[in-house]
Amino acid sequence: MNNMGVNIIEVKASNLRALKERLIACPEVRSAAQLGIRLRVLIYQQVSDPIKCSLTHFQN
């Protein structure tokens, strides 16, 4: 994923559809796609802590 300039995280949560909508509205997120019971989120490499970034939006 270095060529794309992103880090990938996978999220497992109860309401992935709502979480996806919140995450894709963030400027740090390139895209998000649900794959089965997980949400795969592409976060730009400029974000120093992609997991913390996604958790911030997950907990709100």
Biotite code that builds the C-alpha atoms (Angstrom):
import biotite.structure as struc

atoms = struc.array([
    struc.Atom([0.000, 0.000, 0.000], chain_id="A", res_id=1, res_name="MET", atom_name="CA", element="C"),
    struc.Atom([3.033, 2.273, 0.007], chain_id="A", res_id=2, res_name="ASN", atom_name="CA", element="C"),
    struc.Atom([2.346, 3.134, -3.621], chain_id="A", res_id=3, res_name="ASN", atom_name="CA", element="C"),
    struc.Atom([-1.132, 4.315, -2.657], chain_id="A", res_id=4, res_name="MET", atom_name="CA", element="C"),
    struc.Atom([0.122, 6.400, 0.274], chain_id="A", res_id=5, res_name="GLY", atom_name="CA", element="C"),
    struc.Atom([-2.224, 4.760, 2.788], chain_id="A", res_id=6, res_name="VAL", atom_name="CA", element="C"),
    struc.Atom([-2.277, 2.502, 5.815], chain_id="A", res_id=7, res_name="ASN", atom_name="CA", element="C"),
    struc.Atom([-5.011, -0.101, 6.106], chain_id="A", res_id=8, res_name="ILE", atom_name="CA", element="C"),
    struc.Atom([-6.828, -0.926, 9.306], chain_id="A", res_id=9, res_name="ILE", atom_name="CA", element="C"),
    struc.Atom([-9.616, -3.432, 9.765], chain_id="A", res_id=10, res_name="GLU", atom_name="CA", element="C"),
    struc.Atom([-12.436, -2.725, 12.183], chain_id="A", res_id=11, res_name="VAL", atom_name="CA", element="C"),
    struc.Atom([-14.861, -5.203, 13.680], chain_id="A", res_id=12, res_name="LYS", atom_name="CA", element="C"),
    struc.Atom([-17.904, -3.543, 15.273], chain_id="A", res_id=13, res_name="ALA", atom_name="CA", element="C"),
    struc.Atom([-21.642, -3.978, 15.648], chain_id="A", res_id=14, res_name="SER", atom_name="CA", element="C"),
    struc.Atom([-22.775, -1.140, 13.375], chain_id="A", res_id=15, res_name="ASN", atom_name="CA", element="C"),
    struc.Atom([-20.301, -0.991, 10.515], chain_id="A", res_id=16, res_name="LEU", atom_name="CA", element="C"),
    struc.Atom([-22.619, 0.856, 8.156], chain_id="A", res_id=17, res_name="ARG", atom_name="CA", element="C"),
    struc.Atom([-22.964, 3.872, 10.460], chain_id="A", res_id=18, res_name="ALA", atom_name="CA", element="C"),
    struc.Atom([-19.269, 3.804, 11.310], chain_id="A", res_id=19, res_name="LEU", atom_name="CA", element="C"),
    struc.Atom([-18.340, 3.749, 7.627], chain_id="A", res_id=20, res_name="LYS", atom_name="CA", element="C"),
    struc.Atom([-20.435, 6.854, 6.975], chain_id="A", res_id=21, res_name="GLU", atom_name="CA", element="C"),
    struc.Atom([-18.715, 8.733, 9.805], chain_id="A", res_id=22, res_name="ARG", atom_name="CA", element="C"),
    struc.Atom([-15.228, 7.641, 8.758], chain_id="A", res_id=23, res_name="LEU", atom_name="CA", element="C"),
    struc.Atom([-15.511, 8.476, 5.063], chain_id="A", res_id=24, res_name="ILE", atom_name="CA", element="C"),
    struc.Atom([-16.536, 12.003, 6.019], chain_id="A", res_id=25, res_name="ALA", atom_name="CA", element="C"),
    struc.Atom([-13.103, 12.503, 7.631], chain_id="A", res_id=26, res_name="CYS", atom_name="CA", element="C"),
    struc.Atom([-10.350, 14.119, 5.565], chain_id="A", res_id=27, res_name="PRO", atom_name="CA", element="C"),
    struc.Atom([-7.806, 11.590, 6.920], chain_id="A", res_id=28, res_name="GLU", atom_name="CA", element="C"),
    struc.Atom([-9.690, 8.671, 5.357], chain_id="A", res_id=29, res_name="VAL", atom_name="CA", element="C"),
    struc.Atom([-9.217, 7.837, 1.698], chain_id="A", res_id=30, res_name="ARG", atom_name="CA", element="C"),
    struc.Atom([-11.927, 5.155, 1.604], chain_id="A", res_id=31, res_name="SER", atom_name="CA", element="C"),
    struc.Atom([-13.704, 2.453, 3.578], chain_id="A", res_id=32, res_name="ALA", atom_name="CA", element="C"),
    struc.Atom([-15.311, -0.785, 2.447], chain_id="A", res_id=33, res_name="ALA", atom_name="CA", element="C"),
    struc.Atom([-17.208, -3.433, 4.335], chain_id="A", res_id=34, res_name="GLN", atom_name="CA", element="C"),
    struc.Atom([-15.903, -6.940, 3.733], chain_id="A", res_id=35, res_name="LEU", atom_name="CA", element="C"),
    struc.Atom([-18.092, -9.410, 5.587], chain_id="A", res_id=36, res_name="GLY", atom_name="CA", element="C"),
    struc.Atom([-18.017, -8.648, 9.292], chain_id="A", res_id=37, res_name="ILE", atom_name="CA", element="C"),
    struc.Atom([-15.125, -6.171, 9.015], chain_id="A", res_id=38, res_name="ARG", atom_name="CA", element="C"),
    struc.Atom([-14.676, -2.656, 7.751], chain_id="A", res_id=39, res_name="LEU", atom_name="CA", element="C"),
    struc.Atom([-11.451, -2.041, 5.866], chain_id="A", res_id=40, res_name="ARG", atom_name="CA", element="C"),
    struc.Atom([-10.372, 1.589, 6.190], chain_id="A", res_id=41, res_name="VAL", atom_name="CA", element="C"),
    struc.Atom([-7.641, 3.262, 4.133], chain_id="A", res_id=42, res_name="LEU", atom_name="CA", element="C"),
    struc.Atom([-6.078, 6.133, 6.079], chain_id="A", res_id=43, res_name="ILE", atom_name="CA", element="C"),
    struc.Atom([-3.497, 8.456, 4.538], chain_id="A", res_id=44, res_name="TYR", atom_name="CA", element="C"),
    struc.Atom([0.092, 7.754, 5.616], chain_id="A", res_id=45, res_name="GLN", atom_name="CA", element="C"),
    struc.Atom([0.507, 11.345, 6.804], chain_id="A", res_id=46, res_name="GLN", atom_name="CA", element="C"),
    struc.Atom([-1.663, 10.414, 9.810], chain_id="A", res_id=47, res_name="VAL", atom_name="CA", element="C"),
    struc.Atom([0.842, 9.494, 12.527], chain_id="A", res_id=48, res_name="SER", atom_name="CA", element="C"),
    struc.Atom([-1.488, 7.104, 14.417], chain_id="A", res_id=49, res_name="ASP", atom_name="CA", element="C"),
    struc.Atom([-4.189, 5.682, 12.126], chain_id="A", res_id=50, res_name="PRO", atom_name="CA", element="C"),
    struc.Atom([-5.691, 3.446, 14.803], chain_id="A", res_id=51, res_name="ILE", atom_name="CA", element="C"),
    struc.Atom([-6.087, 6.315, 17.253], chain_id="A", res_id=52, res_name="LYS", atom_name="CA", element="C"),
    struc.Atom([-7.568, 8.433, 14.481], chain_id="A", res_id=53, res_name="CYS", atom_name="CA", element="C"),
    struc.Atom([-10.213, 5.821, 13.668], chain_id="A", res_id=54, res_name="SER", atom_name="CA", element="C"),
    struc.Atom([-10.984, 5.162, 17.353], chain_id="A", res_id=55, res_name="LEU", atom_name="CA", element="C"),
    struc.Atom([-11.683, 8.844, 17.854], chain_id="A", res_id=56, res_name="THR", atom_name="CA", element="C"),
    struc.Atom([-14.501, 8.659, 15.314], chain_id="A", res_id=57, res_name="HIS", atom_name="CA", element="C"),
    struc.Atom([-15.682, 5.267, 16.538], chain_id="A", res_id=58, res_name="PHE", atom_name="CA", element="C"),
    struc.Atom([-16.151, 6.437, 20.129], chain_id="A", res_id=59, res_name="GLN", atom_name="CA", element="C"),
    struc.Atom([-18.094, 9.615, 19.250], chain_id="A", res_id=60, res_name="ASN", atom_name="CA", element="C"),
])
